[in-house]
């Protein structure tokens, strides 16, 4: 059977990518802080720490950086400066999939078998070998353990069956699927966390797992750590962002727990990337995330020159934008545009909970006419003018504009986005909400008072609570009594996961990546799904749990499966556009504005940071920061 083979040494350019690069002839160099450890006998030589074929990275502009220094980032950024993809995509265009963690792959003719080739000699941050056994441990002991993972992840399932992962040898693994899985590599390039979801440090985590420990040994560890179940113990030890003992393959290793005054990451001495001159990456010794009291404190630290990388929303967004711009010289920072989807991000989009535990509210929230009424009750132009200073366009949640998704089409942007309170009142009357209380607010169909809670994240994005307040006023004008409840991210997600929310306000993406030109929350791939957790559960358990969804939701699940099998990318994009249009036509979620907020916002970047691509692409930033550096005189 013919094979499709990709086994080439790839030079990854941050901003520009060059293929067929060569390993440096002059040997390898390491950071001074690591040379000291080697001299003291605390580390083996650099040649023994790197894999046989490290990934050679050419930074934007071809600059060779210098070692040393620490980069301080805002709380939004920790994952984005430590994540790595299993495979990546080649800029510009992000159409071609290229190696990253794995050095290459082989695909059989019908795309049912994917053989991944690991980097020989690659190591975890503690020096232990990174091998196929780590992938099998994840597959069998984590993903395959019904207690720890009662519902398996859906990204590696197709045709109603999950893929089978097997070990070929220490440096080779194979995925086998029951039918063609044409989009697997694109899927792995979509979210960096998918890389972390395919392997785990078996040598470390086995000591906390019942398959590898006696009941007495495991109980002792649970007691010592104050855990009630082995799953809680294992979950904490698995957390690479909060457990300094947990080995990683990222450029920096976390040194202390979240909640510390400054959470610190130190360079990984076994990191598997080098620059063209053989300098082991990362250039920076440390990355740090200071704890702040919110967006105002973050803004003050940026103005004081204490932060190097801040997403503008963490500093107050457009609310503080004038202050941000006026203080650039004082804080020695610049604004760098960030891109990610060309209008695909919809700020203020919200979901009605169609799985609501209150039958009366569920009856309303599942009514398309009710959702239409909510949509036309909103004065989107006013929201854009007030909250975003005129930047943005009224739109439902839709794909990115321009090729390949062409989300600028009217059928995506204009569906029930007009401001029409009269139509909203007509629709609400039409579904039977004609009775009102003594304050003029509509009663539920059962005659009881109707109060709708608008749950909203309080810190991200900065303008969301203000948008929620405006939604409250618009809905009140058509007789719907609402209250706004801003909550921290963790708290609001807890409410949503418990299916106790009415309306959840956040932002959603309609399309900016290879595999899924839609935010995964638009598809029933996760439990809980923000809008329809019981529908999602029904789909993910093949009808054994949850509630049977309507036919349009079943079609979306079918599309999700069809796109996985589709090898042709144009056909795959057409299928996703169909799925997004189904969401638009059913107003789940309901969009507010696009072309503003997150998608067309900026990073605040200290002027001492070098090798930064402009604009910064949200999709690729995860693999870029190891090439950023600080000039020696500014460290």
N, C-alpha and C positions, 0 to 999 in steps of 0.2 A: 504494500500500500504506500502510495506517495505520502511524503511528509512535508510539512512546512517548517523550516528550521530557522531560528534566529539565535545565533551563537557568535556574537561579535563583541569585541571590546568597544564600549561606547564611551565617548567623551561627552559629558553632560555640560552644556553651556547654560548658565543662568541668564536667560534672555536670548541667547543664541546657542544653537546646538550643533556640534560638529561630530560626524560619525567617523569611524575607523581611526580613532586616536591611538597613540602608542604609549606604553608605559615609559616613564622617564628613565633615561640611560644613566643618570648620575647617582642613582640610588635614592633613598628616602631620608627626609629630615623630619624632626619632631619639635614640639614646643619646648622652650627652655625649662618650664616647670616639670615636663616629663623627662628631660635629660637628667635632671637632678635625681629623680626617682630611679632612673636606670642606673646611674652611678652609685646610688646607695643600695642597689640590689633589691629595690622594692618593685621594679618592673623589668620584664625581659626587654631585649633590644627591639627597636622599631620594626626590624625585618621579621621578627617572630610574632609581632602583634598584628600586622596587616595580613589580609588574605593574599593568596597567590596572585589574584587579579583584582586589585582594588578598582573602584570606579574613579576615573579621572574626570575632574570637574573643571571646566573653564568658566570663570566668572564673567559677568557682563563687562565688556570693554577689555577683557583679557588681563586685568590687573592681578598681579601676584601680591597677596596680602602679607602682612606681618603678624607675628604672634603676639598675644598678650591682651590684657584689658578685659573689661566686663561690660556687657550691654544690659541696661536696665529697661524693662518693658512694662507696659500697662497690664492690668489683670486679664485683659481679653486675650493676650497673646501666648500663654504658656504652651498650649498644644501646638500652636502654629510655629513655634521655634524649635520644637523637638520631634515632630512627626516625620515619618518617612513612608513613602509609597512602596508597595511590592513591585509595581512597575510604574513608570511615569509616562508623560506625553511630551512630544516635541513641539516647542514653540517655533514660529507663531502658528496659530490655528488649532493646535492641540488635537490634531487628527491622528498622528502616527504614535503608536505605543512603543515605548523603548524600555530597556532594562533599568532597574534601580537596585532594590534589595537582591533580587535574583539577577544572575548575569545573562540569562537567556532562557529560551523555551522551545519546545517542539510540539507541534499540533498535528494530530492525524488528519486524514483527508476529510472526514465528516465532522470534525471538531467535537468529538465526544471524549477524546483523551488529550490532556494537556500535561506535558512533562516539563517540570521546572528544574533548572540547573542552579544550584546554590554556589556561592563563592567558596572554593576550597580554602580552608584555613581561616575563614571568617570567625570572629569570636564575639561573645557577649562582653559587656562592659567589665565583668569581673575576670575575664580571661578564659572562661570555659568555652569549649567549641560550640559554634552555632551550626547545628546539623539537622538532617531530616528528622531525627528523633524529637526535636522541639516542635516540629509541625505535627507529627503524629500524636505527641502528648496533648497538644491543643485539641486535635480532632477527636481523640478517644476519651481523654480524662476531663476535658473542660466542656467542649461542645457536645460530646457524646454522653455526658453524665446527666441523667434525667433529673437528679436532685439539684444540681447547680444550674443546668440549662434546661428547664422544663419545656420550653419552646425553642426549637432550633432556629438559627438565623435563616432568613429566606434568600440571601444573596447567592448562595451556592446550590439552590434547588431549581429544578426545571422538570417539566412533565410530571409534576406531583411527587418527585423523588429528589432527595438530597444527593449531591455528588459524593463519591467515595474517594478518600485520600489514602494513598498507599506509599510506602517507602520502597524505592528502587535500590538505592545505596545511601551512604552517608551524605552525599552531596546531590542527591536526585530524588524528587518526589513526583507523584503522578496523581492528577485529578481525573476521575472517570465518571462520565455522566450517561444517563439512559438515552439521551437524544442530543442532537446538535446544540451546542452552547456557544453560538457565534460571538457573543458580546462579553465573554468572561474577562478577557484582558482589559477591555474598556471599563468593566465594572471594578476591577482591581485598581485602575488608575483614577477612579472617581473620588473615593474617600480614602485618605491615608490610613484611617483607622482599620480599613480592611486588611492592611498589611499586618497590623498588630493582632487582628482577629484570626490569623492563620498559624500562628506559632506562639510559643511561650517558653520561658526558661525552665525546662523540665528538671534540670539538676537542682534548681532552687525550690521550685514549687512542689515537688514530690513529697517533701517533708510535711506538707500541710494537707495532703490528699489521702482519703481513706483507702484508695487502691494500692497505696505504697507504704502505709503506716498501720500498725496494729491499733485496735480501738483504744487501748490504754495509752499508747504514745500520743495519739491524736487528742484524746480527752485531756491529757496533761497540758498540751499546747493551748487548747481552748481555755482551760482554767487559768493558765498563766496570762493569757491575753484578754480575759474577760469576755469570751465569746460564748453564745448559747448554742450555736450550731457550727459544724465544720464549714458550711457554705459561707457563713459570715467571716470566719477566720481566713478561708481561702480567698475570698473576694478582696479583703484588705491587703493580703500579701500579693495579690495579682496586680493591684493598682500601681501602675508605673509613675503616676503623678504625685503619689502621696506616700510611697514606701521607699525610703532611701536604700534598703537592702535588696530591692528587686532589680536584677540585672536587665539591661536594655541594649538595643543596638543603635540608639539615637546619638546625635552628636554631643549631647550633654546629659549628665546623670543627676537626677534630683538628690539634694543633700539633706533636706529637711522637709517637714510636713507643711501642707497648706495651713494657713492661719498664722504661720510665723510672721514676725514683723517684716522680714524679707525672705521669700522663698528662693533658695539658691540652687543653681545647676552648675556643676563643674564638668570640664571637658572629659569626654570618654576616651581613655588612652588606647582603646581598641577600635576606634571608629574606622570604617572601611572605605573612606574616600580620601583622595589626594588631589592636589592641584597639578598642572602640567610639569612643574619642576620637582615633583615628588614630595612636597610638603604635606604631611598628614593634616587633614582638616579635623575639627574646625580651627579657624585662626584665633577666635576669642577663647580665653581661658574660662570665662564664666558668663552665664546669663542669670539675671536676677529679676524677681518680680516683687516689688515693694507692696506691702499691704496698704491700701488707702481707704479713706472713709467715704469714698464715692467720687463722682465726676468732678466736683469742685476741688477736692483735694488733689486729684490727678492733674487737673488744669494748673493748679498752683505749683506742683512739682515740675511740670513741663516748663512753665515760665521761668522757674528757678534754675533750669538747666540740669535737673536731676534725673530726667528720663530720656531714653534714647529712641524708643519706638512706642507710639501711642496711637491707637485707632481713635479717630476724632470723636466717635460716639462716647468713648470712655472719658472724654474731657468735656462733655456737655453738648457735643454736636453743633447744630446750627444755632442753638440758643446762645452758645458762647463763642460763635465763630468770629465775631468782630474782635473780641478780646484775644482770641487765638492769633488772628492775623496781625493785630497791632503789636503783639509781644514777640514776634519771631526773632528780631535782632536781640532783644533782651535775653531770651531763652536759648539763643544760638541754634534754632531749629528751622526746618523748612517744611513746607507741605508737599507731599508726594501723592499724586492721584492714584487711587486704587481702582482696579477694574475687576469685573467678575460677572459677566452675563449681559452686559449692555441693556439694562432696563428690565432684566428678569426679576430683580428683587422688588417685592411689593411691600411697602412699609405701611403698617397699620392694618394689614389684612387680618380677618378674624374668622373664627370657626364657631358655629353653633353646635352644641353637643347633642347630636342626634341619638345618642345612647343614654340620654338623661334618665336618672332613676325616678324622677317625678313624672308619672304618666301624662299629666296635663301639659307640662313643659315639653316633653318628648313629642307629643302630638303637634305642638306648634313648631318646634325646631326641625321636625322632619318634613314639614310642609314647604314645598318649593315656593308657593305664593307668599308665605311668611318671609322666606329669605329674600324673595324679590322685593317685598315691601321694605325690608331693612336696607337693601342696596339702594333703592331710589330715594329713600329718606335722607341720604347722606349728601351734603354739599361738598363734593370733593374739591372743587375749585377753591372754596373758602379754606379748607384744610391745607391745601398746597400753599395758598397765600399767607396764611397765619403761621403754620408750623414749619414750613420749608421755604419761606421768603420767595414764593413763586417758582421754585425749582421742582419740576415733576409734572407728570401728566396723569389725569384720571384713567384708571384701568383696572380690569380684573386681573387676577394672577395669571400670567401668560409667559410664554417662552421668550428668550432673548430676541431682540430686534436684529434684523439683518440675517445673512446666511450663518448657519444652515437652518435655523428654526423659523425665522421670519415671524416673530411674535408681534410685529407691528400691524398685522392684519386686523381689520375691524371686528371680525368675529371673536378675536381674543380680547381686544381692548374695550369694546363699546357695549358689551352685553349688560343692560340694566345699570349703566353707570351714570345716566342722566339724573339730575336733581329734580325730583317730581313728587313733592309731598302729597299732592292730590291723588296721584296714582297709588302711593303708599297707603293712604287712608282707604282708598277703594279696595285694594287687595286685602287689607286687614279686615274690613267690613265683610268682604266676600268669604272669608274663612270662618266667619261667625263671631269675631271679636267686636261685637257691637255694644255690649253693656259696659258701663263705666262706673267708677267709684265717685265719691263726692269731690275728689280733686281733679276729676276729668281723665283719670288714667283708665285704660282698658282692663277689664277683668278677664281671667282665664275662661276657657270654654266650660269649666265646671262651676263657674260663678265666684270662685275665690279670687283674691287680689293677685295680680301678676307683678312680681318684682324680678327684674333681670339683672344679674350681677355681671359686670364687665370686668373680668380678670385680666390684668395686664402686667407684663414685666416692668419693674420699676426703674431699672438701670439701663437696660439695653432693649431697644434703641432709646436714646435720651428723650426723644420727642413723643414716644408712645403714650405716656400718661396724659399728655396734653391732647393728643388725638382722641384718647378714650373719653376725656371730658367733653370734647366736641361731639363725639358720637352720642353721648348721654343726652345732650341738648337736642340733637336732631331726632333721636328716637322719642324723646319726650314730646316733641312738637306733633307727633302723629299718635300720641296717646300711650306710649310704652314707658312705663316707670322703670328707670334703671339707676343703679349706683355703680360707681367706679371703685375698684379695689386693686390698687397697685400693690404688687408683691415682689420680693426678691425671686430670682430665677428658680432656685431650688424649691422655694415654698409654693410657687405657682405650678411648677411641674408636679409636685406632690399632689396638689388638688386635681390636676388634670389626669394623672395616672390613676387616681381613685374614682374617676368618672363623676366628680362632684362639681364640675364647672358648668356655667351657663353658656357664656361666650368668652372665648380666649383670644386675646388680641396680641399679635406679634408681627413678624415679617415672614414672608414666604418667598421662595425662589421658584420661578416658573421654567428655568432652563439655562444652564450655563456650563454643562459638563458633557463629556463624551457619551457615557453609558446612559445616564438618565437626565434628559433635559428638563427635569422637574425635581423639585425638592422631594426627598423620600416620604415626607409627611403627606404628600398628595397621593401616594399610593399605599395600599394596605399591606406594607411590608413589615410593619413594626407593631409591637404591642407595648404600651398603648398607642393607638393612633389618635391624634389630637381631636379630630372631629367625630370619629366613629369607632371607638375602641372595641365595641362588641361586634361590629361588622368585620373589623380587621381580625379579631380573634376567630371568628367563624371561618374566614378564608385561610388563615394560617394553620388552623387545626382541621381543615377539610370538613367543616361542619360539625365537628364533635363538641365544640364549645362556642359560646357567643350567640349572636343572633343573625339569622339569614338576611343578607343585605338586598337592596333592590337590584334589578338587572343591570343598571348602568355601572354599579360598583363591581358586579361580577365581571362585566366586560373589561373594566380597568384591570382587574386581577388577571384576566386572560391576556390582555395586551402586555402586561408585565412579563408573562411567560413567553409570549410570542417574540418579544424583543430580545430576550435572552438567547433564543434559538436563531434569530436572524443574523446572518453573516454580513449582509449588505447594510452599510451604515445609513445610506439614504432611506432605505425602507424602514430601518429602525427609528429614524427620526420622524418619519411620517406616522408611525404607530404611536410614538410618544405625543406627537401633536394631537392625534385623535384622543388620547387619554386626557390631555390637558383641556381640550375643548369640552369633553364630557364634564370635567370639573367646573369649567366656566359656565356651561349651560345649566348646571345644577347648583351653582353658587355655593360650592363647598370646596374651598373657602370663598369668602367675599372679599374682593380686593379693594384697595383705596387708591394708592398712587404708586407709580413706577417712575424710573428715571431720576430718582432723587434718593436722599437718605443713604443707605448702605452702598448701593451699586455705584453711585457717582460721588462718593465721599472721598476722604483723603486719610492718609496716615500723616502723623506728625513725626518727623525724623530729625534727630540731632545731627548737626552738620559734621560731626566727627566720624560718623559711620560711613564707610566706603563700600564700593562694589554692590550698590543697591540698584536694581533695575528700575527704570522709570517708564511707564507706571508700574506699580507693584501689582502683580496678578495674584488674586486671592487663591486661585487654584494651585499655584506652584510655589507659594511662599514657604510651604512646609519643607521643601527640599533645598531652599536657597540659602538659609541663614548661616550655614556652616562656612560659606565663602565670604561673608561680610567680615570687615575688619576695622580696626581703629589705628590711625597713624600713631607711631610710637610716642611722638611729642604730645599727643592728646590723651594718652592712656592714664 
